Amino acid sequence: GTPVYVRDVANVRIGSPIRYGALTFRDQGEVSGAVVLMLKGENASKVIKGIEDRMEQIKKTLPEGVEVETFLDRKKMVGRTLHTVQTNLLEGALIVLLILVLFLGNLRAGLIVASVIPLAMLFAVAMMNLFGVSGNLMSLGALDFGLIVDGAVIIVEAVLHRLHGNKHEGLLLRQHQMDDTVEQSAGRMMGAAVFGQIIILIVYIPILSLTGIEGKMFKPMAQTVAFALVGAFILSLTYVPMMTSFVLSKKLSGHDSFADKWMNALQASFKNALSRLIYHPKKIVLSAIVLFAVAIMIASKLGGEFIPELEEGDFAIDARLMTGASLNETIESTQKAVAELQKFPEVLNVVTRIGSSEIPTDPMPIEMTDIIINLKDKKEWTSAESYDELANKMSEAIGKVPGLTGGFQYPVQMRFNELIAGAKQDVVCKIFGENLDTLANYAEKFSNIIKQVPGAKDVFAERVTGLPQIVIRYKKNAIAAYGLNINDVNRILRASFAGESAGKIYENERKFDLVVRLSGDRRNDLEDLRALMLTNADGVTVPLEQLADISIEDGPNQVQREDAKRRITIAFNVRDRDVQSVVEDVRKKAEKIQLPAGYYVKYGGQFENLVEAKDRLSIAVPIALFLILLILYFSFGSLRYGLLIYTAIPLSAIGGIILLWARDMPFSISAGIGFIALFGVAVLNGIVLINEFNRLKKETDMDIHDLVIKGTVTRLRPVLMTAAVASLGFLPMALSTSSGAEVQRPLATVVIGGLISATFLTLFVLPVLFAWVEKRKLIVPKAATMLIIGLFCSQLGFTQQTNSLSVDSIISLVDSKSLLLNISEKNTEAYRSLRSRPVEIPKTNVGIEYGNINSAFNDTRLFFNQGFQLPFVYKNQQRLYDQNINVSISQSNLTKAELNWRVRQICYNILDLDRRDKILTEVEMNFAEWSRVATIQKDQGEINASVLNAIKVQSAQQSMQKQLLSAERDGLITELNAYLRNTESSIVPSPDSIILTSMNSKFTELLSHPFLELSDALIAQRKAYIKTEKNKLSPDFNLGYSNLSIIGWQTPDGLTQKYYGAGTRFGIYQFGLGLPIFSGATKARINAAKIGLEIAELDRNLRIDQLNTQYTKLLNMYKQQKEIYNYYEKIGLKMADEMISQAGVRFKNGDIAFAEWALLVNQSLQIKIAHADIIKSLQYSLAELKYLTEKK
């Protein structure tokens, strides 16, 4: 019984779990480290501040000699980018103020406009806080104070222009005079300012439709700009005119300021140039088209990238060793790389993160390493001037370490690339297929091709095979022969090499596994595995090599899937070139590789983001362009003017594209957003010019070329000023080289270049096009016109005017514009409003009592009660309201019918006067001829002077009668247009053809007349009123509740006394009835209402009799008039024409005397007048018959 201890057969020591990663600091070897993760949606600045505060607390609790040092802190990057934004905004504001003072020549005016900037920003910040938009590089990066003040610039410049144009030098305006001046000037330009800012605001709306990564990046930008523009819009309508009237000097000066002097010189030069070019429209337009074509060609060669890389200030290297490298080998290799990196004077710290931590928030194999390089400020660099140059030199340095490859990126960028595309590099080439070996083969071919493409750096092909593995293939027959089983063999293998728990050890509350395994020197060689001994149940030991075949083989390293399909990736970074150009070159070279059936290639990473964003921009940009055209059409009510202003968009694109090319910048989503913003700003100048052209065209009769030249020269200052503040406000962003400016630079470049070209070309192309269009009255294609009419039919009503309308059209117009009918409709609307709340419940009675209510003690009583009526009472009140509405509608219908009848009378009187005027004109012409003949006869002695005088007197009488008819007609037209509420061109009725119809002699149609409709409604109203009054004879009821105190001694059970204080309350419920005991007055009203009902019924019968009598009378009269009209049409008019013709011939030949001639002429005239009278009577009868048979 000699005891055997564990120490006799094994080494006992404290072990550790298997390590899957490590962290090293500089060249000091391994250290402990931690990564702090921020929750989604949190504020980075607040989180970092909280971490710093907590770390200060932790440092106080650390043992001596232990230090905590931060190696990667987003606070620095956030601080640098926000500093860049603040600097750019401040410099932009100062530039805008300088431009304003330079152009306006008035410090007060400049300060008024500039004051819009902080107020609009205050509004924007408040809205950002309300909508949860954080202030960062993207949300604040597109703010241009030039855009914000555009509306204010237009208004203030118009006021100064008006004040400067006043000829009363030295006059001191009073406040009300200044107010009027500002109101008139601002009102004239308010349309241009408002629509300009609305257009800028609307073009940002499609950006809000972006989704995915670009949506998260650029939506806050669009929201912030929209908030600032809305604030500026409100200020332009309210604050700016008020401050302009209050702050600007009221003393008129005739002296030119320094701004006026240089602007006058510029206007003179510009006028000379425009005067020469305006007569060559084809050359000007052709030149613009050629420039646009050149810009399109340049754009096709710009290349593209998703967004420019943000220089974060630190480097992150994705370093890798050969597949299967151990942790110690990885640490050793990375330490060699760190030593090489620390030779660079730009390096502060180098931290390597190998594999995965104990809590694998970011799982990586052991052979993968993230090397974080903290760099000094760029101003202190000596080895390189740019990040790309430094990355290339560092890449060469770590290339000296055998087996180590690395790709340089920025820390945040690398992590985002991995989250978005599954790879840490900029671009990922994905090959999809089934067989891993085949995928690995083609990945190697693609990798070799990509390495040949300029700009493709840090190429890495994913390893899916090549992982060394010890493979044990059991000999089942041998295992069975020795009496073993597979589970026993697996257990011995697992315990020998991996270790297996043989028990638990407890130390206070801590628990540890007691793990047994072979010692380290027995687990290093394949022979150790082969010599592993196994014992069967009989105690026989046998080595593992007799029970299995053991070998080292290459196996699969990893299997990656995407969309449930196997794939392998080849990832690479892009430096010194744009992503799109590099991928296009890779595609061209990769076309030579023939993939097997079922295998295909996709390109991901930043290139995929670029393609998706371009697809969305291809929708967002046309929407923005369409919205611009829509607003332009609403602004001018003309598609022609809208298309003229629209030419500024391609003209602006020219400058944006050329400046991108000149600065060697590829197209990016940032530049795309810049183009969207540019298109909104570019049309502002066109709006200002077209407004001025139209004003001059309305107020003057100048030649079109002179008008265009004067209008352009007049508005040259605001055009140049709006363009200058909008473009130069972006200048700090375009020129900035500090951290964060990379994202802003393409956007600012596009806007500056675009506005320069748009302003220059618009000042020449737009006036030339306007003059050319106005001169030729360019007709918009019919299809486009019909499209716009279909979209904006409401606008059409304001642009069409007709001087002559049919009688029925005039009646329809009266129905829509009559104030009398509007009053009737409002009356009905008032009754409908009462009907919407028909139940009228009495007021609730609430009160409090205090005093000796129940005893000598002062008690309190709270009470309320509410009265109600029975439900059928409310129902009958509702019916009475319904009948009131019906009466109002009937009265409105009757008013409408009477109004239509009156307007028809006026129209028919006007038409009758037109016919009489025509007759008198014809007679007047005849008298002129007869007077000429009579004069000849008198000279020949055939007639005496008295006959000639008689003819002249009759001719003069016809002329005077015609003048009287004209005056009467003008009065009727004035009355008609008063009914129509028409203050523009007069509307007159057009002659209606007389249509003789056989009228119905039955009386049934009269029962629908508005008169009878009103009688029926009044009868129903009286009946409803009687029911409502009778309801007042029914009892009312009320409910109530009281709560009171009863202070003192009480005996609640009749035996024991108990004291109740003020805090003990007692409740009382009340129910009561209100009985109509004294109802004499109510009954009297009911009797009076019944009499009124009888009167209404009698009145209805009377109206029926009257309508029947009138209808029968009119019908008989109409039949007689129709016969007379037919007589005149068939016989009478022909006789009158023959009579007057023969009278003239016979009088001319001397066959008849003057008396006989005068008789024939008067008879002919009477026949025609009688024909006109019968037409008027017939129209009156038809109109009155229509009135009597008017439907409800």
PyMOL commands that set and color helices and strands:
alter all, ss='L'
color gray80, all
select helices_A, chain A and resi 6-9+44-61+74-104+107-131+137-140+145-148+150-165+175-203+205-209+212-237+239-247+258-277+281-299+327-341+378-380+387-398+411-421+436-451+476-481+486-498+520-522+526-530+544-546+579-590+606-636+639-646+648-662+669-699+704-714+716-728+731-735+741-776+782-791+793-799+807-817+819-836+871-939+945-980+1004-1008+1010-1031+1080-1149+1154-1188
alter helices_A, ss='H'
color red, helices_A
select strands_A, chain A and resi 21-25+304-305+314-320+347-355+368-375+405-409+427-432+456-461+465-474+500-507+510-516+533-535+541-543+548-556+560-562+565-574+600-605+667-668+804-805+845-851+859-868+988-989+1036-1045+1048-1050+1058-1060+1065-1074
alter strands_A, ss='S'
color yellow, strands_A
deselect
rebuild
show_as cartoon
